[in-house]
Amino acid sequence: MDVSFLGGPGPQRGVGVVAPFDFALDRELWRWVPDEVSLHLTRTPYVPVEVSLDLARMISEHETLGDAVRTLTEVTPEVVAYACTSGSFVGGIMGERAMCEAMSRAGAVPALTTSGALLEALVELDVRRVALVTPYTVSVTRSLENYVARAGVTVTGCAYMGLTRRIWQVTYREVVDMARRAAVRGRLGAADALFLSCTNLPTYDVIPQLEAELRIPVISANQVTMWAALRRLGTRAVGPYQALIDASARSGTVLPGQTSGSVLPEVPRASEEKQQEGWT
């Protein structure tokens, strides 16, 4: 079929994405993006450091961010997102704001980070208490807890995996298992929402299933990043039955512990035998 008469593809709006050198889930980001938007990804330089607070600080230095944003200048994105949770919460709330300012100066466009988008999402969903799931070590997890607490949100429970590399290889089954453990009602009460941290943690397909089971909004690092970036373009992220994206999916929620039918099979705890895990 001759399509030359069409004159080429339609106009696209661009979102620039700065990701850490080890980011491996480009395709997951695309799944939240509508057809008229293109993602333009670049990465920070490689450093021989495992996932840790030290790595988070190294990949979020202002000079590194500025260089990365400038590589996107030629394709003129309308907004730039820094897609890394730990890299954007390691400096606290003021550090995250300074990162956005540094990226905006480098690219002359609005800028956001995953951790900043997380706080936006918590406000959007009116969340006062949140449960956390992380693939991180205990020190990185504690840093996230402190970041959320300083924003005035209570952390009701947290499950972590203790990983320092290849986080993108975590399975959906392991994510679901950790989510169930984190969402258990604790001494601080039930969570209003659950956050799945780390842009290298696969989450797209488990969000609607976990929301149906836990009966609370479930948000993830990649989801909030794309949601916030597309929001600045005046458009919406796409995703099946995700409370953050679709307001109609927020109705009918109940607290964890109330009667509800499980839509997911119980997950074997084999993961605990091959990696350090924890719950707080």
C-alpha positions as CSV (number, residue, x, y, z in Angstrom):
1,M,0.0,0.0,0.0
2,D,1.4,3.4,-1.0
3,V,1.2,5.7,2.0
4,S,3.4,8.5,0.6
5,F,0.3,10.7,0.1
6,L,0.0,11.0,3.9
7,G,3.0,13.2,4.1
8,G,4.6,11.6,7.1
9,P,3.7,11.0,10.7
10,G,1.6,13.4,12.7
11,P,3.1,16.0,15.0
12,Q,4.5,14.7,18.3
13,R,4.9,16.3,21.6
14,G,8.1,15.4,23.5
15,V,8.9,14.4,27.0
16,G,12.6,14.3,27.8
17,V,13.6,11.6,30.3
18,V,16.9,11.5,32.2
19,A,17.5,8.0,33.7
20,P,20.4,6.4,35.6
21,F,22.9,4.5,33.6
22,D,21.4,1.2,34.9
23,F,17.8,1.9,34.0
24,A,16.4,-1.1,32.1
25,L,12.6,-0.5,31.8
26,D,12.3,2.0,29.0
27,R,9.4,0.0,27.5
28,E,7.4,0.3,30.8
29,L,7.6,4.0,30.6
30,W,6.2,4.0,27.1
31,R,3.1,2.0,28.2
32,W,1.8,5.0,30.1
33,V,2.3,7.4,27.1
34,P,-0.5,8.3,24.7
35,D,0.2,8.0,20.9
36,E,0.7,11.7,20.3
37,V,3.6,11.9,22.8
38,S,7.2,10.7,22.3
39,L,9.7,9.9,25.0
40,H,13.3,11.1,24.4
41,L,15.6,9.2,26.9
42,T,19.1,9.8,27.9
43,R,21.2,8.3,30.7
44,T,23.7,9.5,33.3
45,P,27.3,8.3,32.9
46,Y,28.3,4.9,34.2
47,V,29.9,4.7,37.6
48,P,31.1,1.4,39.1
49,V,29.0,1.6,42.3
50,E,26.1,-0.7,43.4
51,V,22.7,0.7,44.3
52,S,23.2,2.6,47.5
53,L,23.0,6.1,49.0
54,D,26.4,6.9,47.5
55,L,25.2,6.0,44.0
56,A,22.0,8.0,44.5
57,R,24.1,11.1,45.3
58,M,26.5,10.5,42.4
59,I,23.8,10.2,39.7
60,S,21.9,13.3,41.0
61,E,24.7,15.8,41.0
62,H,23.7,19.0,39.3
63,E,26.5,19.0,36.8
64,T,25.5,15.4,35.7
65,L,21.9,16.4,35.4
66,G,22.7,19.5,33.4
67,D,24.8,17.6,31.0
68,A,22.1,15.0,30.5
69,V,19.4,17.6,29.9
70,R,21.5,19.4,27.3
71,T,21.8,16.2,25.3
72,L,18.0,16.5,24.8
73,T,18.0,20.2,23.7
74,E,18.0,19.5,19.9
75,V,14.8,17.4,20.1
76,T,13.1,20.2,22.1
77,P,11.1,18.4,24.7
78,E,8.3,20.4,26.4
79,V,9.2,18.9,29.8
80,V,12.1,17.0,31.3
81,A,11.7,14.2,33.9
82,Y,14.4,12.7,36.1
83,A,13.4,9.1,36.3
84,C,15.0,7.9,39.5
85,T,13.4,7.6,42.9
86,S,16.5,7.3,45.2
87,G,18.5,9.9,43.2
88,S,15.7,12.4,43.8
89,F,14.9,11.8,47.5
90,V,18.5,11.3,48.7
91,G,18.9,15.1,49.2
92,G,15.5,15.6,50.9
93,I,12.7,17.9,49.8
94,M,15.0,20.9,49.3
95,G,17.5,18.8,47.4
96,E,14.7,17.6,45.1
97,R,13.6,21.1,44.4
98,A,17.2,22.2,43.6
99,M,17.5,19.3,41.1
100,C,14.4,20.6,39.3
101,E,15.8,24.1,39.2
102,A,19.2,22.8,37.8
103,M,17.5,20.8,35.1
104,S,15.2,23.7,34.1
105,R,18.2,26.1,33.8
106,A,20.1,23.6,31.6
107,G,17.2,23.0,29.3
108,A,15.0,26.1,29.6
109,V,11.9,23.8,30.1
110,P,9.9,22.7,33.1
111,A,11.5,19.8,35.0
112,L,10.4,17.3,37.6
113,T,11.7,14.2,39.4
114,T,10.2,10.9,40.4
115,S,10.2,11.7,44.1
116,G,8.7,15.1,43.5
117,A,6.0,13.4,41.4
118,L,5.4,11.0,44.2
119,L,4.5,13.9,46.6
120,E,2.2,15.4,43.9
121,A,0.4,12.0,43.5
122,L,0.0,11.7,47.3
123,V,-1.7,15.2,47.3
124,E,-3.8,14.3,44.3
125,L,-5.1,11.2,46.0
126,D,-5.4,12.9,49.4
127,V,-3.1,10.4,51.1
128,R,-2.1,10.9,54.7
129,R,-0.8,7.4,55.4
130,V,1.2,5.4,53.0
131,A,2.8,1.9,52.9
132,L,6.1,1.5,51.0
133,V,7.6,-1.3,49.0
134,T,11.3,-0.9,47.9
135,P,13.9,-3.2,46.4
136,Y,16.6,-1.2,48.3
137,T,18.8,-1.9,51.2
138,V,17.7,-0.7,54.7
139,S,19.7,2.5,54.5
140,V,18.2,3.6,51.2
141,T,14.7,2.6,52.4
142,R,15.1,4.6,55.6
143,S,16.0,7.7,53.4
144,L,12.7,7.3,51.5
145,E,10.8,7.0,54.7
146,N,12.3,10.2,56.0
147,Y,11.6,12.0,52.7
148,V,7.9,11.0,52.8
149,A,7.6,11.8,56.6
150,R,9.1,15.3,56.0
151,A,6.3,15.9,53.5
152,G,3.8,15.3,56.3
153,V,2.8,11.8,55.3
154,T,2.8,8.9,57.8
155,V,4.5,5.7,56.8
156,T,2.4,2.8,58.1
157,G,4.6,0.0,57.0
158,C,7.5,-0.8,54.7
159,A,8.8,-3.9,53.0
160,Y,12.2,-4.0,51.4
161,M,14.3,-6.5,49.4
162,G,17.9,-5.5,50.2
163,L,19.1,-5.5,46.5
164,T,22.1,-3.6,45.3
165,R,22.0,-4.5,41.6
166,R,19.8,-5.8,38.7
167,I,16.6,-4.6,40.3
168,W,14.8,-4.8,36.9
169,Q,15.0,-8.6,37.2
170,V,12.6,-8.7,40.2
171,T,9.4,-10.6,39.2
172,Y,5.8,-9.5,39.5
173,R,5.3,-12.3,42.0
174,E,8.0,-10.8,44.3
175,V,6.5,-7.3,43.9
176,V,3.0,-8.6,44.9
177,D,4.4,-10.5,47.9
178,M,6.1,-7.4,49.2
179,A,3.1,-5.2,48.6
180,R,0.9,-7.5,50.7
181,R,3.3,-7.5,53.5
182,A,3.7,-3.7,53.5
183,A,0.0,-3.0,53.4
184,V,-0.8,-5.0,56.5
185,R,-2.5,-2.7,59.1
186,G,0.2,-1.7,61.6
187,R,0.3,0.2,64.9
188,L,-0.1,3.4,62.9
189,G,-3.3,2.2,61.3
190,A,-4.1,1.3,57.7
191,A,-2.5,2.9,54.7
192,D,-4.5,5.2,52.4
193,A,-2.2,4.1,49.5
194,L,0.7,1.9,48.6
195,F,3.8,3.2,46.8
196,L,6.1,0.8,44.8
197,S,9.5,2.6,44.8
198,C,12.3,2.5,42.2
199,T,12.0,3.2,38.5
200,N,13.8,-0.1,37.8
201,L,11.1,-2.1,39.6
202,P,8.5,-3.5,37.1
203,T,5.0,-2.5,38.2
204,Y,2.7,-1.7,35.2
205,D,0.7,-4.9,35.2
206,V,0.5,-5.4,38.9
207,I,-1.0,-2.0,39.8
208,P,-4.7,-2.8,38.8
209,Q,-4.5,-6.2,40.4
210,L,-3.1,-4.9,43.7
211,E,-5.7,-2.1,43.8
212,A,-8.5,-4.7,43.3
213,E,-7.1,-6.8,46.1
214,L,-5.9,-4.2,48.6
215,R,-8.8,-1.8,47.9
216,I,-6.5,1.2,48.1
217,P,-4.7,3.2,45.4
218,V,-1.4,1.7,44.4
219,I,1.1,4.0,42.7
220,S,4.6,3.3,41.4
221,A,7.8,5.2,40.6
222,N,7.4,5.0,36.8
223,Q,3.7,5.6,36.9
224,V,3.9,8.9,39.0
225,T,6.8,10.1,36.8
226,M,4.9,9.7,33.6
227,W,1.6,11.0,35.2
228,A,3.3,14.2,36.4
229,A,5.2,14.8,33.1
230,L,2.1,14.3,30.9
231,R,0.1,16.4,33.3
232,R,2.4,19.3,32.6
233,L,1.7,18.8,28.9
234,G,-2.0,19.1,29.6
235,T,-2.6,15.5,28.7
236,R,-3.2,12.3,30.6
237,A,-1.3,9.1,31.1
238,V,-2.9,5.9,29.9
239,G,-3.3,2.7,32.0
240,P,-6.1,0.2,32.8
241,Y,-7.9,0.7,36.1
242,Q,-5.2,2.7,37.9
243,A,-6.6,5.1,40.5
244,L,-4.0,7.8,40.0
245,I,-4.9,8.0,36.3
246,D,-8.6,7.3,36.3
247,A,-10.7,9.0,38.9
248,S,-13.5,6.4,38.4
249,A,-11.1,3.7,39.6
250,R,-10.9,5.5,43.0
251,S,-14.5,4.7,44.0
252,G,-15.4,1.7,46.2
253,T,-12.1,1.5,48.0
254,V,-12.0,0.0,51.5
255,L,-9.2,-0.3,54.0
256,P,-6.8,-3.2,54.1
257,G,-8.1,-5.9,56.5
258,Q,-11.7,-5.4,55.5
259,T,-13.3,-8.3,53.6
260,S,-12.4,-8.4,50.0
261,G,-11.8,-11.1,47.4
262,S,-8.2,-11.8,46.5
263,V,-7.6,-11.7,42.8
264,L,-4.0,-12.9,43.0
265,P,-2.6,-16.2,44.0
266,E,-0.6,-16.6,47.2
267,V,3.1,-16.0,46.4
268,P,5.8,-18.5,47.4
269,R,8.3,-17.0,49.8
270,A,11.3,-18.5,48.0
271,S,12.6,-15.0,47.3
272,E,13.5,-14.8,51.0
273,E,16.0,-17.6,50.6
274,K,18.1,-15.8,47.9
275,Q,18.1,-12.2,49.1
276,Q,17.9,-10.2,52.3
277,E,14.4,-8.9,52.9
278,G,12.8,-7.0,55.7
279,W,9.6,-5.4,57.0
280,T,9.2,-2.5,59.3
